[in-house]
Amino acid sequence: MKLSCLAVLLLAANAVFAQDPHPQPLPGPSIQTLSSDGITTTVVTQTSPLPPGQNFLMTQFSNAYDSTGKMMPNTLPSTPNTPFNLMSKAVVTKIDTDSPTQALDHVFKTVMREASHGERIDTALIQRGIAVLEGDPLPDNPLYNGFSLLNYTAPERIKQVQPIYDANGNLIGGNVNIHQIWFDSHVMSDTSMIDPSSIDYRYTSAASSNLTWTITYTVDVLHGGEDDFANYIMYFDTPPPTGAGYGSPNVGMDGTFYPMQEGHRYVFSISMSSPQYFNLVYTWGWRVHPPRVEVNENARKVLAGQSLAQWEISTFGVAPRLNPQAQAQAIAQLGELAPEKIMWSDLKAALTATSGKQIVALMQDALLSEDDFIDRTHLPRGVQADPNADYTLFYVNNEIYGNVTKLPQWTKRGQTVHITLLNGDHFMHSYMNVDFGGSRGWENQYQSGYDPDPSKAASDGCTFSFGRNWWWINAGGPWGLINVPPVGTNGTPGLHKVALTLNLDPPGRLKLYQFDPLHHELNIYSIH
């Protein structure tokens, strides 16, 4: 049953920890133990410092603070009078809705018809399908031109925040431009990571600790992509006084919660807090979530001795599309059970097939994998769920497929969740689980009914947005990497299991946010 926003706000008044938005208490590190056979990691979280059943905090219409008492600018996403407090007015134009999925569907069905009728096979059309999957240039320049469905291009899509100076040459802020396409259950971006060091006082003497910056989004909503745009921003606490590290987990929030319609382009900016706090920004659409999600990490963050940018480069090369050899080596890192890899392989095989019957079989196979590609909330062909686990996650094509979307058995503290992790790629993946306010509390600034165009349906922001919360880490990361080995030489997916005991109440918006911290961008699978 949905609660009205007024009811939600009244319930919040009972929250024991309600106070000005200063950092909430930290629970302490989770305890992780690896089994003797190295297959299972047992994780026990610390007990939440909140009273049982009371992780919803009273809404505070104020910016958040760091632990030194300094106010963090641009951390109040919505107020009663300014519902889109961090978002500029969107510039909206109409666009074509043709999506990569539609393009591939046309290729598969046209080639199959030609082959079944004994017609000349249009090899140029097959090459176009390969180009869509690889992200190669297309001569007619559709809106999805260059967006690769094979996820091997992250090293080429790391962007610097561009400094902004006033008339006297003083550094006053920065901006980074991000172009996304939304279609089916997918969010795809021309940006894999953001490097904000150009305006971070720890890297440049021209910057102050009070500088802020913006992300300017260009979002093309293609076929099946209609949704509410939300960019969930996660911030660290104040950094150490020396060095380039980051503080402990602090606050996270939806920068906006804005309805978008299919066949439209939206251009707008989101105001960000000071760069020394920046962790990541996670773009999601709640109507198809999971798996409609994409994240831009801070490229400067270091994990297990390498920056996140270096993790991608060491896997796929500095410039994976520099030449055919570099591209082939990078694509070879992606597992053969990936629906995208199967479609690509089927098209490649069709170019050299010797009979129409072979081509028809290849295109039929590709269409089956197209169905898997459209929706990552089921495991693709050839992958079996573990019947003894609460759910199974499958890493492949540098993203995650899963077999459940909800976790109804977790209703109170002490629940143990059994997770089986499979890896179909030819490189190591890792597992991390982050809590969005279950342990440290969450509030909700967003009110339903706010839409800039009153003729359109209003956003359900109050019911579905994260609002603002105090995040923490349940498993992996600083408590010890939980790694999943690559696929074996015989094609058997790499295996690791996690038994996670959650000594916190489930948060109201998202129960489990889990991802690969080494290759985060599309390696995400959340459970509500």
C-alpha positions, 0 to 999 in steps of 0.5 A: 500500500502506498502512503501519501507524502503527508503520511510519510512526513507524519511517520517521520516525526516519530524517528528517534534520531531526527536532528539536523542533517549532520553525519549519523553514527557509524555502525563499525566494520563488518566481520568477514570470514573466508571458508577453508575451501575459499568458496564462501565468504561469511559476512556479519554486519555490525548492529545498527546504532538506530533503534529497531524499526526506526531508520526513517528520519524526520525530513530536514530542509537543509544542506547536509554537513560533514563531521567537522561541522562544515556545511556541504553545498548542494546537498539539499535536493528538494524543498516544498517551494523548489522541488528541483532544487539542484536541477536547472530547467530542462531544455526539451526537444523531440527526437527519433525513438529508434534504439539499438535493440530495434536496429538489431531486431531489424538486422536479425529478422531481415537477414533470416528472411533473406536466407530462408527465401534464398535471396542474396544476403545483405552483408552490409546489413550484417556489418551494421549489426556488428557495428551496433554491438561494437559501438563502431561509427555508423554512416547515418549517425543515429542517436545511439551511434558509438554506444557499444553494447559490448561493454569493453570501452570504459577506458575511452570514456573517462572524463575530466571535469572542465574548470570554469574561470571568471573574467579575472582568471580565477577558478570558480567551478567546473562542469562535465558533460554526459550524454546518455541513451535510455531504451528497454531496461538500459541506460548507456552513457558516453562517460564511464568515470569522472575525474574531478581533480582539476577543481579539487584543492588537494590537486590544484593550488588554484582551487578552494575547498568551497568550490562546486561543480555541475554535471550537464546531462543530455538524455535521449529517451529512445524506444521503451526508455520512458522513466523518471530520471534520478541521479543518486549522488554519494558523498564521502565525509571530509578527507584526511588533512594530507594526501589524496584519500577520502573520508568515511561514508557520509551522505547520499541523495537523489539529485533530482527525480524528473519524469521523461517521455519517450521520443524526447531529448532532455538537457539539464544540469545538476549542481554537485557539492565540493569535489573532495567529497565526491564518491560517485553518481548513480543514474537510475530509473525506478520504473525498470529498476533493476536493471535500468542503472548506470554509474559514474565513479570517481576515477581517482579512487584507489582499490587494491593498489590501483585507481578505478581507471587503472582497473579498466585499463589493465583489463581492456587496454588504454584505447580498446577501439584504437585499431582492430587488434586492440578491439579484438583483444578487448572484446575477447575479455567478455564471456561467451555466455553474454547475450551481447557476445552471442549476438555478435558471434552469430553475426560474425559467423553469418558472414562466412556461413555457406548455406541459407539454413546455417544463417537462419539458425544463427539469426534464430539464436541471435533473436533468443539472445536479444530477448535475454539482452532486453531484460537482465532480471533473469539469467541468460540461456546456459546459466542455472540459478543455485537452488540453495541460494536466495538469489544468483548473480551472473557477471558477464559482458562486464555487467550483472544479470540476476534472477530475483528483484525482491527480497520479501524474507528480509523484514527485520534485523538478523536476516541471513541472505545466501548469494551465489555469484557466477562469473562468465567473463575472462577477468576477475570480478568482485562483490560489494554490498552498500546500505542506503540508510537501513543502518544509519537512516534515511529521509525524503525531501521529495513530494509527489505531484511535482511535474514541470508540465501539469498536463503530464502524469506526476512523478511518484517521487515521494513513494519511490525516490531515495530522498537523502540517506546516510550510507554504509558498507555491508560487505566487501570493499574496505572489509576485504575484497570478495572476488569471483574468479573468471570463467574456466578454460572449459567454459564453467563460470567462476564461482563464489558464495556469500552468506550475509547476515544483516543486523540492520532493518531494511531501508524503505527504498532499496534493500540491497545495492550490490556491484563490482567495485573494480568495474562498477559502471554496469556491474550493478544489481539492486534488490528491492 
